[in-house]
Amino acid sequence: MTLYDQIDPTTAVYVVVATLAELPNGARKIVEVDGRPLAVFNIAGALYAIADVCSHDDGPVAEGELDDHEIECPRHGARFDVRTGKVMSFPAIVNIPAYPVRVEGENVLVGLPPTAA
Ligand code: FES
């Protein structure tokens, strides 16, 4: 897994991952872009995207329970802030990628690092 805490939104390559209609308030969508699993969340009207890969044991994290802005990995309970990818509790100790999100018309786009897009 490529580890980085934040991508420069000005150099990211934006890819359409959903429509606004697919992401009403409280919804999430899990997608794969170039083999990279991502999850996009609408929390109180704001959109966030993280890698759907737990840094503890590479399990999918995005189907876990969401508490405010924290997602709990369904496998062993590590928690991450979906706004930043920052790890919030054990057993994970490494942050996961968080991606910039942009809306263009009805489309939701996620910004990926230029070399990975
Ligand atoms: S794989 Fe996520 S906490 Fe272990």
Residues whose N, C-alpha, C, O or C-beta is under 5 A from the ligand:
A	BS01	FES	C54 H56 D57 D58 G59 C73 R75 H76 G77 A78
